[in-house]
Amino acid sequence: MQPCQVALLVLLTAAALVAQQPSANYDEARVPAYVLPDPLIRVDGSRVTTPHAWRSLRRPELLRLFASHVYGRTPASGAAMGAAFTDTDPLAFGGRSTRKLVTL
């Protein structure tokens, strides 16, 4: 199998997988029941009862949870980062393309 045939096969397979995604739900009656967690219950199970406890304990806890579950971790400031070309193939796809591998 030639490289262009392999690439075409990969693209067609990806398109088929995307095409099989469930459609959007526009009917609110089909939404399953869900109860939001109580924002005044801490991760350890204790209850927040004062404004001071909210500001000093629960709010930072929620921000950490949000950062880790929604945004993900980010590198620390000043972390060494770089990029380098690992390999270059000017004859990819029978000379019709140039393939460059980059290491981050």
Secondary structure, DSSP 4 states (H G I P E B T S, - for coil): --HHHHHHHHHHHHHHHHHTSPPP---GGGSPP--PPPTTB-TTSPBP-SHHHIIIIIHHHHHHHHIIIII---PPTT-----EEEEEEEEHHHHTEEEEEEE-
